[in-house]
C-alpha cells in the first residue's frame, strides 16, 4: 500500500470502463488494494479488467455489496449527479474521490512524475515517454489515456517514474502536480469550462509553473504566451530542442534532434503523421532532462508504433483501406486528412462523428472550414457523451451547413460505402465516440 493519501483498502469505481478510470483501477489493484466497479455498458476495458482480478459490473445498482463495503468511491466527470451509486456513497458518507483527485494522490506517491498536457497528442506523447522509460530500463509506471500497441492503457515495472496525462477539462490539469510538465499545444476546446481563451491559457500556465521543469511547443502561439519555459519545435530556430532535416516516406518521418543548437542523433519514427514529430521531440526533450543518453531515448521513441484509434488501419474492403482516428477537433481533423492524402492512392472518403453538441456548436465555423473542402465527406450522428440534445450543435446541422450526406445509423453508412469505395481508396472514420465500433461492425458486414 504505497498511496498514503488513500484511507482504507477497498475501492469502488463508478464509470470503471473509461480508459483513464480502468487504468487507475489496475494501478490500485496491482498495488494491493481491493477494487471493483461499474459501467453503463460492456466493452473491451470492462472485459480486460477481469485479467487483473477486478470485478466490473454492468449497470447501476446503489445496493451493490462492493459499493456498500467500500472504504473509498472513485467517480469520473461523466457520471451524473443523480447517479444511484454516487448517491449511496454520499448517504453512507464514504470518502469520495473525483478521478482527478485520485490521480493527484498517485502522482504524489512517485519520486518522479512526468505529465503530458495539450489539446492534441497527449496519449501518443505519453506512450512515447513510456517506451523511452522501458528502453532506459528504469522502474516506471505508465497511466495512458488510450491503448498503446504494447502497453495498453496501464503498464508498470516499478515505482520510481510515473508518466501520465493531464487533461484540461474542468481544470483537472491543475490537480496534477508533476515534476516535469509537457504542453504540446493549446487550442479552443472544453471552452464551456473557461471564461475565454485567455483563461484557458492561464490554466496551462499555472500547470507549468507548478512543475519543477516544463517543456512547451515553441511553434504554438498559445504555448509561447505561457512564458519563459524550456521549449521544443520545428519552425522556431530559437527553441531548446529542435527537429531539423525532416524527411518523410509514406508519412513516416525521420529528423535530426538538435539540443541547444547541437545535433544529437537521427530519429526515424515508426508512427504515421507529421504531428508525431512534435510528440516525439517533446518526449525526447523531457526525458533528456533526467540525464538519459540520447541513444536510449532514440531507441525508445523508435519502438513506438501506434496507439489504438490513432490512424489505425482496421481492415479493408474491395481493395480500399479502412482507417480509424480519434480526431474530433478541427485541428486534429485537418492533420489527419493531410496525412491520409499523403498515402492514399485512390479516392479519400471521410466519415466524421461529432463529439458532444457543445463542442460542435462552439467550433461550428471551424468544423465547416475543415470539412467543406473534402470532396467525399459524410457526417455520422453525434456522440452526445454527457450532454442533452442541442439542434444548433447537432451532427445534422453540421451536415446541412457543409452540404454533405448525413448518416443517422450504420446501415446508411454501410450502403454508401458499399456503392462507392474501390481499390486504392481510403475511408477515414473520424471521431472520439462510438464510430470506431460502427466502423468495425460495417467492415464485418461488408466482408
C-alpha positions in Angstrom: 0.0 0.0 0.0 2.1 2.9 -1.2 -0.7 5.5 -1.8 -0.6 7.2 1.6 -3.4 9.7 0.6 -6.0 6.9 0.4 -7.9 5.8 3.5 -8.8 2.1 3.5 -8.2 -0.9 1.3 -11.4 -1.4 -0.6 -12.4 0.9 -3.5 -15.3 1.1 -5.9 -15.1 2.9 -9.3 -18.2 4.4 -10.8 -17.5 4.5 -14.6 -14.8 2.0 -14.4 -14.9 1.2 -18.1 -13.4 4.5 -19.1 -9.8 4.3 -20.4 -8.3 6.5 -17.7 -10.5 5.1 -14.9 -9.7 1.5 -15.8 -6.0 2.3 -15.8 -6.3 3.8 -12.3 -8.3 0.7 -11.2 -5.5 -1.5 -12.5 -2.9 0.6 -10.7 -4.7 0.3 -7.3 -5.3 -3.4 -7.8 -1.6 -4.1 -8.6 -0.7 -2.0 -5.5 -2.6 -4.3 -3.1 -6.0 -2.7 -2.9 -9.3 -4.4 -3.4 -11.1 -2.9 -6.4 -14.5 -3.3 -8.1 -16.7 -1.0 -10.0 -19.5 -0.5 -12.6 -20.1 1.0 -16.0 -23.0 1.7 -18.2 -22.1 -0.7 -21.0 -19.9 -3.7 -21.5 -16.7 -3.0 -23.5 -13.1 -4.0 -24.0 -11.9 -2.4 -20.8 -14.6 -4.0 -18.6 -13.6 -7.3 -20.1 -9.8 -6.6 -19.7 -10.2 -5.7 -16.0 -11.1 -9.3 -15.3 -7.4 -10.3 -16.1 -6.4 -8.1 -13.2 -8.9 -9.6 -10.8 -11.2 -6.5 -10.9 -14.9 -7.1 -11.0 -16.6 -4.8 -13.4 -20.4 -4.8 -13.2 -22.6 -3.6 -15.9 -25.4 -1.2 -14.9 -26.1 1.0 -11.8 -27.0 -0.6 -8.5 -27.0 1.5 -5.4 -27.2 -1.6 -3.2 -24.2 -3.5 -4.6 -22.2 -5.2 -1.9 -18.8 -4.0 -3.1 -20.1 -0.4 -3.0 -21.6 -0.8 0.5 -18.4 -2.2 1.8 -16.0 0.2 0.0 -13.7 2.4 2.0 -13.5 4.8 -0.9 -15.5 5.6 -4.0 -14.0 7.0 -7.2 -16.1 8.6 -9.9 -15.5 10.1 -13.4 -16.7 13.5 -14.6 -19.1 11.8 -17.0 -21.2 10.5 -14.0 -24.4 12.4 -13.4 -25.1 14.0 -10.0 -28.2 11.8 -9.5 -26.3 8.5 -10.2 -27.8 6.0 -7.7 -24.3 4.6 -6.7 -22.9 8.1 -6.2 -26.0 9.0 -4.1 -25.5 5.8 -2.0 -21.8 6.7 -1.4 -22.8 10.2 -0.2 -25.6 8.8 2.0 -23.2 6.3 3.6 -20.6 9.1 4.0 -18.0 7.3 2.0 -14.7 9.0 1.2 -15.4 10.1 -2.4 -12.7 10.9 -4.9 -13.1 12.5 -8.3 -10.9 10.8 -10.9 -8.5 13.8 -10.9 -8.2 13.7 -7.1 -7.1 10.1 -7.2 -4.6 10.9 -9.9 -3.3 13.7 -7.8 -2.7 11.2 -4.9 -1.0 8.8 -7.3 1.4 11.5 -8.7 2.5 12.4 -5.2 3.4 8.8 -4.4 6.2 8.7 -7.1 9.7 10.3 -6.7 9.4 11.4 -10.4 6.2 12.3 -12.2 6.1 13.4 -15.8 2.7 14.7 -17.1 1.8 15.4 -20.7 -0.8 18.2 -21.4 -2.2 19.8 -24.5 -5.3 19.9 -26.6 -4.0 17.3 -29.0 -1.5 14.4 -28.9 -1.4 13.7 -25.1 -1.9 10.0 -25.4 0.6 9.5 -28.2 3.3 11.5 -26.4 2.6 9.7 -23.1 3.0 6.4 -24.8 6.3 7.5 -26.3 7.6 8.6 -22.9 6.7 5.1 -21.6 8.6 3.4 -24.4 11.6 5.6 -23.6 11.5 4.7 -19.9 11.3 1.0 -20.9 14.3 1.4 -23.2 16.3 3.1 -20.5 15.5 0.3 -18.1 14.3 2.3 -15.0 11.4 1.2 -12.8 8.3 3.1 -14.1 4.5 3.1 -14.3 2.5 4.4 -17.2 -1.1 5.7 -17.0 -2.2 6.2 -20.6 -5.4 7.7 -21.9 -5.6 5.3 -24.8 -4.5 1.8 -25.8 -0.8 1.7 -26.7 0.1 -1.1 -29.0 2.5 -2.7 -26.4 1.5 -1.4 -23.0 -2.3 -0.9 -23.3 -3.5 1.8 -21.0 -1.5 0.7 -18.0 2.0 -0.7 -17.5 4.3 -1.0 -14.6 7.8 -2.2 -13.8 8.2 -0.3 -10.6 7.5 3.0 -8.7 10.3 5.3 -9.5 8.9 7.2 -12.5 5.3 7.9 -13.3 4.1 9.1 -16.7 0.5 10.3 -17.1 -1.7 12.7 -19.0 -3.0 16.0 -17.7 -6.5 16.9 -19.1 -7.7 20.5 -19.1 -11.4 19.5 -18.8 -12.9 21.2 -15.8 -9.4 22.4 -14.9 -8.4 18.9 -13.9 -4.9 19.7 -15.2 -4.3 21.8 -12.0 -4.7 18.7 -9.8 -1.7 17.0 -11.5 1.5 18.0 -9.7 4.3 17.0 -12.0 8.0 17.2 -11.6 8.2 17.5 -15.4 5.4 19.0 -17.5 4.9 19.0 -21.2 2.5 21.2 -23.1 2.1 20.1 -26.7 -0.3 22.8 -27.9 -3.3 24.8 -26.7 -6.5 25.0 -28.7 -10.0 26.2 -28.1 -11.5 23.1 -26.6 -13.6 22.4 -23.5 -14.4 26.1 -23.6 -17.6 25.5 -21.6 -15.2 25.2 -18.6 -13.4 28.6 -19.2 -14.4 32.2 -19.5 -12.4 32.8 -22.6 -9.2 31.7 -24.4 -7.0 33.8 -22.1 -8.5 31.9 -19.1 -7.6 28.6 -20.8 -4.0 29.7 -21.5 -3.7 30.9 -17.9 -4.7 27.4 -16.7 -2.0 25.8 -18.7 0.5 28.5 -17.4 -0.4 27.5 -13.8 0.2 23.9 -14.7 3.7 24.7 -16.0 4.5 26.9 -13.0 3.6 24.1 -10.6 6.2 21.8 -12.1 10.0 21.8 -11.5 10.6 21.8 -15.3 8.2 22.5 -18.1 8.6 22.0 -21.9 6.3 23.9 -24.2 5.9 24.0 -28.0 7.7 26.9 -29.5 5.7 26.7 -32.7 2.3 27.1 -30.9 1.3 30.7 -30.4 -0.6 30.0 -27.1 2.3 27.9 -25.8 4.7 30.8 -26.4 2.3 33.0 -24.4 2.8 30.8 -21.4 6.1 32.4 -20.5 9.8 31.5 -20.3 9.9 27.7 -20.2 12.1 25.2 -21.9 10.9 24.7 -25.5 10.8 22.3 -28.4 9.7 22.8 -32.0 10.5 22.6 -35.7 10.0 26.1 -37.2 11.3 28.2 -34.3 15.0 28.4 -34.6 15.5 29.6 -31.1 13.9 26.6 -29.3 16.0 24.5 -26.9 15.2 21.2 -28.7 14.5 21.3 -32.4 13.7 18.8 -35.2 15.6 19.6 -38.4 16.2 18.0 -41.8 12.8 16.3 -41.8 12.2 13.6 -44.4 9.1 11.5 -45.0 8.5 8.1 -46.6 4.8 7.2 -46.7 4.1 9.8 -44.0 6.6 8.2 -41.6 9.1 10.9 -40.7 12.8 11.0 -39.8 14.6 14.0 -38.4 17.7 15.1 -36.6 17.4 16.2 -33.0 19.2 19.4 -32.1 19.8 20.2 -28.4 20.7 23.8 -27.8 21.9 24.1 -31.4 24.0 20.9 -31.4 23.0 17.9 -33.4 22.5 14.8 -31.1 21.1 12.0 -33.3 18.9 11.0 -36.2 15.4 9.6 -35.3 13.2 7.5 -37.6 9.6 7.3 -36.5 7.5 4.2 -37.0 4.3 6.1 -36.4 2.5 7.8 -39.2 2.0 11.6 -39.4 3.9 14.8 -39.1 2.3 15.6 -35.8 4.3 12.7 -34.3 7.5 14.7 -34.9 6.3 17.1 -32.2 5.1 14.3 -29.9 8.5 12.5 -30.2 10.5 15.7 -29.8 8.6 16.7 -26.7 9.2 13.2 -25.2 12.8 13.3 -26.2 13.3 16.7 -24.5 11.6 15.8 -21.3 13.5 12.6 -20.8 16.8 14.3 -21.6 16.2 16.5 -18.6 16.7 13.4 -16.4 20.1 12.8 -17.9 19.2 9.8 -20.0 21.5 9.2 -23.0 20.2 10.2 -26.4 20.8 6.7 -27.9 18.5 5.2 -25.2 15.8 7.8 -25.9 16.1 7.4 -29.6 15.7 3.6 -29.3 12.6 4.1 -27.1 11.0 6.5 -29.5 11.6 4.3 -32.5 10.0 1.3 -30.8 6.7 3.2 -30.6 4.4 2.3 -33.5 0.8 3.4 -32.7 -2.0 4.0 -30.2 -5.3 2.4 -30.9 -7.6 4.7 -32.8 -4.7 6.9 -33.9 -4.6 6.4 -37.7 -5.3 2.7 -37.1 -6.0 0.5 -40.1 -8.7 -1.8 -39.1 -9.1 -3.7 -42.4 -10.2 -3.3 -46.0 -13.0 -3.9 -48.4 -12.7 -4.3 -52.2 -9.1 -3.1 -52.0 -9.9 0.0 -50.0 -8.3 0.7 -46.6 -10.5 1.4 -43.6 -8.7 3.7 -41.1 -9.9 4.9 -37.7 -8.7 8.0 -36.0 -9.7 9.7 -32.7 -9.7 13.2 -34.4 -12.6 15.1 -33.0 -11.4 18.7 -33.1 -11.0 20.7 -36.4 -7.2 21.0 -36.0 -6.9 17.2 -35.5 -9.2 16.5 -38.5 -7.0 18.8 -40.7 -3.9 17.0 -39.6 -5.3 13.5 -40.1 -6.8 14.3 -43.5 -3.4 15.7 -44.6 -1.7 12.5 -43.5 -4.2 10.4 -45.4 -3.9 12.4 -48.6 -0.1 11.7 -48.4 -0.5 8.0 -48.7 -3.9 7.4 -50.3 -3.6 6.2 -53.9 -7.2 6.4 -54.9 -10.1 8.5 -53.6 -10.3 9.6 -49.9 -13.7 9.2 -48.1 -14.2 10.8 -44.7 -16.9 9.8 -42.2 -16.9 12.2 -39.3 -18.8 11.8 -36.0 -19.1 15.0 -33.9 -18.3 14.5 -30.2 -20.7 16.5 -27.9 -23.1 19.2 -29.0 -21.3 21.9 -27.1 -18.0 21.4 -29.0 -19.8 21.3 -32.4 -21.8 24.4 -31.6 -18.8 26.4 -30.3 -16.5 25.4 -33.1 -19.1 25.2 -35.9 -17.3 27.7 -38.2 -14.0 25.8 -37.8 -15.7 22.4 -38.5 -17.2 23.9 -41.7 -13.9 25.3 -42.8 -12.1 22.0 -42.4 -14.8 19.6 -43.6 -16.4 21.5 -46.5 -13.3 21.3 -48.8 -13.2 17.5 -48.5 -14.7 16.0 -51.7 -16.2 12.9 -50.3 -17.4 13.5 -46.7 -20.3 12.3 -44.6 -21.4 13.2 -41.1 -22.5 10.5 -38.7 -24.9 11.1 -35.8 -23.5 13.0 -32.8 -21.9 11.1 -29.9 -23.5 13.1 -27.0 -21.4 11.8 -24.1 -22.7 13.6 -21.1 -24.9 16.1 -23.0 -28.5 16.6 -23.9 -29.7 17.2 -27.5 -29.0 20.7 -28.9 -30.0 21.2 -32.5 -27.6 24.1 -33.1 -24.7 21.8 -32.3 -26.0 18.6 -33.8 -24.4 16.5 -36.5 -27.4 17.0 -38.8 -27.0 20.8 -38.6 -23.3 20.5 -39.3 -24.1 18.2 -42.3 -26.5 20.7 -43.7 -24.0 23.5 -43.3 -21.3 21.7 -45.3 -23.8 20.1 -47.8 -22.8 16.5 -47.0 -24.6 13.2 -46.6 -26.0 12.8 -43.1 -25.9 9.3 -41.5 -28.4 8.5 -38.8 -27.4 4.9 -38.5 -24.8 2.3 -39.6 -27.0 0.9 -42.3 -26.9 4.2 -44.2 -23.1 4.3 -43.8 -22.7 0.7 -45.0 -24.9 1.3 -48.1 -22.9 4.4 -49.0 -19.5 2.7 -48.7 -20.6 -0.5 -50.5 -21.6 1.6 -53.5 -18.7 3.9 -53.6 -15.3 2.5 -52.5 -12.9 0.9 -54.9 -9.4 -0.5 -54.9 -6.8 2.0 -53.8 -9.3 4.2 -51.9 -9.2 5.0 -48.2 -12.0 5.5 -45.8 -11.3 7.6 -42.7 -13.6 7.2 -39.8 -13.0 10.2 -37.5 -14.3 10.9 -34.0 -13.9 10.2 -30.3 -17.3 8.5 -29.9 -18.7 5.1 -30.9 -17.8 5.5 -34.6 -14.8 3.2 -34.0 -17.2 0.3 -33.2 -19.6 1.3 -36.0 -16.7 1.1 -38.5 -15.7 -2.4 -37.2 -19.3 -3.5 -37.5 -19.6 -2.3 -41.1 -16.3 -3.8 -42.1 -17.5 -7.2 -40.7 -20.8 -6.8 -42.6 -19.2 -5.9 -45.8 -16.7 -8.7 -45.6 
